Amino acid sequence: MRCASALARASAPLNACARRTGRGARARDALALKRATVGVRRTIEIESIRPRTAARARASVATRASSLDDDVVVVPGDYRVGGVLLGVALLTGPALHLWTQFLVHGVLGGFLAFQASRVRFRFTRTDLEVVFIEPGADDSAALATDVASSGDNKLQGGGENRWAYDTITNWEFWWPGFPCLVYFKETQTKSDGQPHFFPIIMDGKMLYEVMLSRLPPSQNEKPSPSEWSLDLALEQTQIGRQIKENLNEDQLRQIKEMKGFPVLDDK
């Protein structure tokens, strides 16, 4: 009995220590679990915030891009001039058997139709640019296309196809109402002035309106787009005025009422 009592007294401190050690371990485990739980919660919160932050960043970038694009105007292609020439080719060749005229009009019409599918006039805040896109691509592709895509303009003075508005000294449009050719002269390429001529292989009315609003005034007063008509187009040339002299009153009235290409421009 004495031995058992002595053994119990001797082992009491060890048992107390063990109990304290157990309580400490449980406390440490509880603290570790709490820390782990907090860490998981923070991870979940961060992961849930990241998509929202990324979405806001993408929206911000999109907004900035949109605000930049709002000042850039791309004039879409138009196949009227090329189509008219191809129509003349069909008339002169198979119908009238004028094969030389058929070949000339057919080649020129096909070339202009192809150019209309890829050449785009782009107006930025400060410059007029010409870029090339893939034939058949959406016009919006021209927004991100580099000017280098159109190469070196060797036929009209050389250099890249970008001209600052403040270097353009004059521009003309033949003919308001039935546009076929656009001309402008600039001092960027040559100090004494370099002329440029482009066939209207793009939306002629839109091109005219943008040039009116962004380019310096032409040396010749330009009519409002609302005044466009066949009568106005004929008035621009000596031949046109001679044609009008041979028309009767009813025909003169009809050409004043004709605002564009029949069928194509019918509203």
Secondary structure, DSSP 8 states (H G I E B T S, - for coil): -HHHHHHHHHHHHHHHHHHHHHHHHHHHHHHHHHHHHHHHHHHHHHHHHHHHHHHHHHHHHHHHHHHHHTT-EEE-B--HHHHHHHHHHHIIIIIT--HHHHHHHHHHHHHHHHHHTTEEEEE-SSEEEEEE--TT--GGGGGS--GGGG-B-GGGTSSBSEEEGGGEEEEEEE-TTS--EEEEEESSS-TT-EEEEEE--B-HHHHHHHHHHHS---SS----GGG--HHHHHHTSHHHHHHHHT--HHHHHHHHH--SSTTTT--
